[in-house]
Amino acid sequence: MNIVFFGSPLFAVPFLNTLITSEGINIVGVVTQPDKPAGRKSEPKPSAVGATAEAYGIPVLKPEHLKEPKVMDRLKEFKADAFVVLAYGQIIPGNILDIPPLGVVNVHPSLLPKYRGATPMQAAIREGDKTTGITIMKMDKKMDHGPILAQLEFELPNDVDYPELESIVIRRGPKLLVDSLLAYEAKRLEPIPQDDLKATSVKLFDRDTGRADWQKQSAAEIERMIRAYCPWPGVWTTYRGKRLKILKAGVERGAFLKKLGSVIKRDDKILVICKKGALELKEIQLESAKPASITPFLHGHPDFVGSLLGVSS
């Protein structure tokens, strides 16, 4: 089975490696993002996928735009049976979807149709899902809308953060992809349309996505955000006019009579009062400072307990 692989970041490399080393699959080409300046000298550096492909001697395309006619021509020359897309970084134009006879296969790290869009793993953690999974699907012209070839569901640990969930997907996803491709080529898999009525969408983040709202959010919601938005955009508030990132936290149940956003000390725990419950601060980082566990931070900021977080000044 001849495959052209579309991908860019380190996350996609284990999938590419598994495809390269799998019987019955031949990677005839790789498409990745253009080299970007890196290091002190700002010298062009290939993407993680591009560097991997070059190390194996696989032809690599690095187009600025997929709609360029020469890109279309080159993709046709590969005579691939299918294209595989994973974290490539550009929308795949409709005319490219029509090139390979078996279509374009996408790896999506959630159980579609839930969490269509750019941030499905973060969404599963943020929403407190008990399970999540990986979907192998055929792409069509709509975002994460195409029919499903295979899915793998697994339990989502209640303390998992985004990097840990990414590692789980990297461990479990490559074999699912290979098995699905070979079964699909052999006509042992029938694509199943998604139920659009069950679909939800998730968007890219900006820095404000991670702002904690003590007035509207519970401690449990903010704690899940901390794990979901690690390492970026992170969860933050303000303390005396400076941005304060919350790196690790726990949830304290119960009712608290203090003003929302107040920092209190209870039983050797430093808590922030939330709409429901309180957030126990374990590791934080003040703007322009290094991360610190809460006890050393208090030594340098004895007025922290009793302060009100999230106010403009």
Buried (B, 14 or more C-beta within 10 A) or exposed (E): BBBBBBBBBBBBBBBBEBBBEBEEBEBBBBBBBBBEEEEEEEEEEBBBBBBBBBEEEBBBBBBEEBEEEEBBEBBEEBEBBBBBBBBBBBEBBEEBBEBBEBBBBBBBBBBBBBBBBBBBBBBBBBBEBEEBBBBBBBBBEEEBBBBBBBBBEEEBEEEBBBEEBBEBBBEBBBEBBBBBBBBBBEEEBEBEEBEEEEBBBBEEBEEEBBBBBBEEBBBBBBBBBBBBBBEEBBBBBBBBEEBBBBBBBBBBEEEBEBEBBBBBEEEEBBBBBBBBBBBBBBBBBBEEBEEBEBEEBBEEBEEBEEBBBBEEE
